Amino acid sequence: MSEIAGTLLALTAQRVVGLMHRDFLQASPRSRDAYVAVMGRAGNDFDRQVGQLFYNSLLSDSDFAQAFASHLPREFESLLWPEIRRQLATNRECELANLGLFRSDVTTETKESKLRSIEFRPDPLLAKVKELRLPSINDANEREVVQSVHRKITQTLPPLSEFVPALPRPTVLDLTERIIAHTLKTVVTHVNQSANLRAATKWAYLLAEARAVAYVAYYAYLAALATTLSHQSSFIVPAFGTFRRDGNTVIFSPHNDFFDLVSANLDRSEPWPVKITG
């Protein structure tokens, strides 16, 4: 059984590290020079040095912190929807906490399985602006970080509706960036000051930071999506589909390109769906 939340967070953590390196190269001379110096003297504690520099730059270099917070939403979004599409084609069913359950309705009446429709059952929280629930994570290391970061976010974040008035027409990416900017420093500080947390996960210094930042992106994006749907009637994901608010629920209409891609890549070796919880 595959866990989409765990897979998504692992992919995002890898992207976080890549984004960090890229933003350092485009940062102010102070942060860029410090990064080049660390890279030049890479040794056995390279991971700790880079992780510490990342932490210090988020706290002391406002330009670097702002650039990173502005780039992270798109990086997460570029992973989320393709991963759902892949899971639907491979496993025919995909559930993600705070978003909902997607299911490929496949006919097996003929020798070759055929995709009839893509169904969606929204998470109840998607239609409400409130605190998100924890995703189900199998990996003990991942679960340790997610639980700790989740608590820190909920302690730090004001009501999500407070982020909307500051924007003329809030978009999911804009709201995601604002939530990340509001919580990122607190979360990374929490991870850096929690030696017990890093020891418990047995992860390297930088990886522990990246996993924590990945969950910040996950939380921020899905919180922003729910908040957007509470203020607008719909949210369109290009080449994926449209989410529409309908009273106390949310309806999803798949884009033709999304349907065709799932159909073309459908795993026809297994006639029954394998449920994924996340």
C-alpha positions, 0 to 999 in steps of 0.5 A, spaced: 500 500 500 502 506 497 501 513 501 501 519 497 502 524 503 509 520 505 511 520 497 509 527 496 513 530 502 519 526 500 518 529 493 517 536 496 523 535 500 528 533 495 525 539 491 526 544 497 534 542 497 534 544 490 530 550 491 535 552 496 541 551 492 538 555 486 536 561 491 543 561 494 546 562 487 541 568 486 541 571 493 544 577 495 552 577 495 552 576 503 548 570 503 551 568 496 558 568 498 557 565 504 554 559 500 560 559 496 565 558 501 561 553 505 561 549 498 568 550 497 570 547 504 565 541 504 567 536 508 564 531 513 560 536 516 558 539 509 550 537 511 550 541 517 554 547 515 549 548 509 543 546 513 546 552 518 547 557 513 540 555 510 537 557 517 541 563 518 539 566 511 532 565 513 532 569 519 537 574 517 537 575 510 530 578 508 531 578 501 533 570 501 527 569 505 522 572 501 525 569 494 525 562 497 517 563 500 515 566 493 518 560 489 516 554 494 508 554 492 509 553 485 515 548 486 509 544 491 504 545 486 508 542 480 509 536 484 502 535 487 497 534 481 502 530 477 503 525 483 495 525 483 495 523 476 500 518 477 497 515 483 490 514 479 493 511 473 497 506 477 493 505 483 486 507 481 484 511 487 488 516 491 486 520 497 490 526 500 488 529 507 485 535 507 483 535 499 479 528 498 479 522 495 480 521 487 477 515 484 478 512 477 472 509 475 474 503 470 470 498 466 472 491 466 466 488 462 471 487 456 477 484 455 481 491 456 479 495 462 477 502 460 476 509 464 469 511 464 470 517 469 474 520 474 470 521 481 472 525 487 469 525 494 472 532 497 475 532 504 470 535 509 475 540 511 476 542 503 469 546 504 471 549 511 476 554 513 479 551 519 485 548 522 487 542 517 488 535 520 494 531 520 495 526 514 496 519 515 504 517 515 507 510 515 514 512 516 516 513 523 521 518 521 516 522 517 511 522 522 515 524 527 517 531 523 510 532 521 506 531 528 512 536 531 511 541 525 504 541 525 503 543 532 508 548 531 504 551 525 497 551 528 500 555 534 503 560 530 498 561 524 492 566 525 485 564 522 486 563 515 481 568 513 485 574 516 490 572 510 485 574 505 483 582 506 490 583 504 490 581 497 485 584 492 483 577 489 487 572 493 489 566 489 492 559 491 499 561 490 499 568 493 495 565 499 500 559 500 506 564 499 503 568 505 502 562 509 509 560 508 512 567 509 508 567 516 510 560 519 517 558 515 522 562 520 518 559 526 518 552 523 525 552 521 528 555 528 524 549 531 527 544 528 534 547 529 533 548 536 530 541 537 536 536 537 531 531 540 527 531 534 533 530 529 536 525 533 529 521 533 528 521 526 536 519 525 536 524 519 542 529 517 541 536 519 539 539 512 534 533 511 531 534 517 530 541 515 528 540 508 522 535 511 520 540 515 519 545 510 516 540 505 510 540 510 510 547 511 509 547 503 503 542 504 500 545 509 500 552 506 498 550 499 492 546 502 490 551 507 490 556 501 486 552 497 480 551 502 481 559 503 480 560 496 474 556 495 471 559 501 471 566 498 471 564 490 466 560 487 471 555 483 479 554 483 482 552 476 488 547 475 490 548 468 490 541 465 487 538 471 480 540 472 476 545 476 474 545 483 467 548 484 464 550 491 457 548 491 453 549 498 457 545 504 461 541 499 466 541 493 465 538 486 471 537 481 470 536 474 476 533 470 480 537 465 479 533 458 487 533 458 487 530 465 482 524 463 486 522 457 493 522 461 490 518 466 486 513 461 493 513 456 497 511 462 492 506 466 495 500 469 490 495 466 493 489 470 489 489 476 482 490 475 480 492 482 482 499 486 487 499 491 486 504 496 491 509 498 490 513 504 494 520 506 
